[in-house]
Amino acid sequence: MTSTGSADGRQVVRQPVEGECPECGARELARYPVLGTGGWYQAVKCQRCLRSVEREPWNRLGDADRDHADRALGPRSEARP
């Protein structure tokens, strides 16, 4: 695992992932949390060209927070354009 820091001391832990980038062919994939327009995701990204190879919805506070939101607002649609 590798981690990258920011000016305020927070760190992102990147877990190496086996495989090859479909865009550039690099074997430098890593899984880590990212914030996108649809919220937080666990993404597998190429560390050379930054292409997203895979991503799944994620919540920084765990499933308990997502369950609370689903009860309050109804289930989210997983399909995004």
C-alpha positions as protocol buffer text, in pm:
chain_id: "A"
residue {
  index: 1
  type: MET
  ca { x: 0 y: 0 z: 0 }
}
residue {
  index: 2
  type: THR
  ca { x: 108 y: 354 z: -62 }
}
residue {
  index: 3
  type: SER
  ca { x: -31 y: 673 z: 81 }
}
residue {
  index: 4
  type: THR
  ca { x: -28 y: 1030 z: -37 }
}
residue {
  index: 5
  type: GLY
  ca { x: -59 y: 1326 z: 192 }
}
residue {
  index: 6
  type: SER
  ca { x: -199 y: 1674 z: 157 }
}
residue {
  index: 7
  type: ALA
  ca { x: -104 y: 2008 z: 305 }
}
residue {
  index: 8
  type: ASP
  ca { x: -350 y: 1962 z: 593 }
}
residue {
  index: 9
  type: GLY
  ca { x: -206 y: 1623 z: 695 }
}
residue {
  index: 10
  type: ARG
  ca { x: -482 y: 1395 z: 561 }
}
residue {
  index: 11
  type: GLN
  ca { x: -370 y: 1082 z: 380 }
}
residue {
  index: 12
  type: VAL
  ca { x: -524 y: 864 z: 111 }
}
residue {
  index: 13
  type: VAL
  ca { x: -424 y: 499 z: 121 }
}
residue {
  index: 14
  type: ARG
  ca { x: -392 y: 346 z: -225 }
}
residue {
  index: 15
  type: GLN
  ca { x: -410 y: -32 z: -248 }
}
residue {
  index: 16
  type: PRO
  ca { x: -227 y: -183 z: -547 }
}
residue {
  index: 17
  type: VAL
  ca { x: -456 y: -386 z: -775 }
}
residue {
  index: 18
  type: GLU
  ca { x: -353 y: -659 z: -1021 }
}
residue {
  index: 19
  type: GLY
  ca { x: -435 y: -588 z: -1383 }
}
residue {
  index: 20
  type: GLU
  ca { x: -364 y: -372 z: -1682 }
}
residue {
  index: 21
  type: CYS
  ca { x: -506 y: -34 z: -1781 }
}
residue {
  index: 22
  type: PRO
  ca { x: -729 y: -68 z: -2090 }
}
residue {
  index: 23
  type: GLU
  ca { x: -627 y: 284 z: -2200 }
}
residue {
  index: 24
  type: CYS
  ca { x: -246 y: 292 z: -2177 }
}
residue {
  index: 25
  type: GLY
  ca { x: -154 y: -69 z: -2092 }
}
residue {
  index: 26
  type: ALA
  ca { x: 26 y: 20 z: -1767 }
}
residue {
  index: 27
  type: ARG
  ca { x: 21 y: -235 z: -1487 }
}
residue {
  index: 28
  type: GLU
  ca { x: -4 y: 42 z: -1226 }
}
residue {
  index: 29
  type: LEU
  ca { x: -359 y: 15 z: -1091 }
}
residue {
  index: 30
  type: ALA
  ca { x: -464 y: 124 z: -742 }
}
residue {
  index: 31
  type: ARG
  ca { x: -790 y: 129 z: -543 }
}
residue {
  index: 32
  type: TYR
  ca { x: -879 y: 434 z: -333 }
}
residue {
  index: 33
  type: PRO
  ca { x: -1174 y: 661 z: -245 }
}
residue {
  index: 34
  type: VAL
  ca { x: -1264 y: 942 z: -484 }
}
residue {
  index: 35
  type: LEU
  ca { x: -1529 y: 1213 z: -474 }
}
residue {
  index: 36
  type: GLY
  ca { x: -1727 y: 1254 z: -797 }
}
residue {
  index: 37
  type: THR
  ca { x: -2041 y: 1436 z: -902 }
}
residue {
  index: 38
  type: GLY
  ca { x: -2250 y: 1143 z: -773 }
}
residue {
  index: 39
  type: GLY
  ca { x: -2083 y: 1132 z: -431 }
}
residue {
  index: 40
  type: TRP
  ca { x: -1807 y: 911 z: -290 }
}
residue {
  index: 41
  type: TYR
  ca { x: -1679 y: 604 z: -476 }
}
residue {
  index: 42
  type: GLN
  ca { x: -1416 y: 335 z: -425 }
}
residue {
  index: 43
  type: ALA
  ca { x: -1234 y: 354 z: -757 }
}
residue {
  index: 44
  type: VAL
  ca { x: -964 y: 154 z: -930 }
}
residue {
  index: 45
  type: LYS
  ca { x: -759 y: 398 z: -1135 }
}
residue {
  index: 46
  type: CYS
  ca { x: -451 y: 376 z: -1350 }
}
residue {
  index: 47
  type: GLN
  ca { x: -172 y: 562 z: -1175 }
}
residue {
  index: 48
  type: ARG
  ca { x: -6 y: 654 z: -1505 }
}
residue {
  index: 49
  type: CYS
  ca { x: -297 y: 799 z: -1710 }
}
residue {
  index: 50
  type: LEU
  ca { x: -561 y: 824 z: -1428 }
}
residue {
  index: 51
  type: ARG
  ca { x: -831 y: 640 z: -1624 }
}
residue {
  index: 52
  type: SER
  ca { x: -1104 y: 498 z: -1398 }
}
residue {
  index: 53
  type: VAL
  ca { x: -1106 y: 123 z: -1458 }
}
residue {
  index: 54
  type: GLU
  ca { x: -1378 y: 48 z: -1201 }
}
residue {
  index: 55
  type: ARG
  ca { x: -1579 y: 236 z: -941 }
}
residue {
  index: 56
  type: GLU
  ca { x: -1853 y: 151 z: -695 }
}
residue {
  index: 57
  type: PRO
  ca { x: -2060 y: 375 z: -466 }
}
residue {
  index: 58
  type: TRP
  ca { x: -1901 y: 422 z: -125 }
}
residue {
  index: 59
  type: ASN
  ca { x: -1968 y: 621 z: 188 }
}
residue {
  index: 60
  type: ARG
  ca { x: -1694 y: 766 z: 407 }
}
residue {
  index: 61
  type: LEU
  ca { x: -1905 y: 692 z: 716 }
}
residue {
  index: 62
  type: GLY
  ca { x: -1980 y: 330 z: 628 }
}
residue {
  index: 63
  type: ASP
  ca { x: -2301 y: 145 z: 550 }
}
residue {
  index: 64
  type: ALA
  ca { x: -2484 y: 272 z: 860 }
}
residue {
  index: 65
  type: ASP
  ca { x: -2496 y: 623 z: 715 }
}
residue {
  index: 66
  type: ARG
  ca { x: -2606 y: 496 z: 371 }
}
residue {
  index: 67
  type: ASP
  ca { x: -2882 y: 285 z: 534 }
}
residue {
  index: 68
  type: HIS
  ca { x: -3005 y: 593 z: 720 }
}
residue {
  index: 69
  type: ALA
  ca { x: -3016 y: 795 z: 396 }
}
residue {
  index: 70
  type: ASP
  ca { x: -3202 y: 513 z: 215 }
}
residue {
  index: 71
  type: ARG
  ca { x: -3467 y: 505 z: 490 }
}
residue {
  index: 72
  type: ALA
  ca { x: -3504 y: 882 z: 485 }
}
residue {
  index: 73
  type: LEU
  ca { x: -3489 y: 943 z: 109 }
}
residue {
  index: 74
  type: GLY
  ca { x: -3554 y: 604 z: -52 }
}
residue {
  index: 75
  type: PRO
  ca { x: -3301 y: 388 z: -236 }
}
residue {
  index: 76
  type: ARG
  ca { x: -3069 y: 558 z: -482 }
}
residue {
  index: 77
  type: SER
  ca { x: -3058 y: 462 z: -845 }
}
residue {
  index: 78
  type: GLU
  ca { x: -2721 y: 303 z: -922 }
}
residue {
  index: 79
  type: ALA
  ca { x: -2745 y: 391 z: -1291 }
}
residue {
  index: 80
  type: ARG
  ca { x: -2578 y: 719 z: -1376 }
}
residue {
  index: 81
  type: PRO
  ca { x: -2553 y: 870 z: -1725 }
}
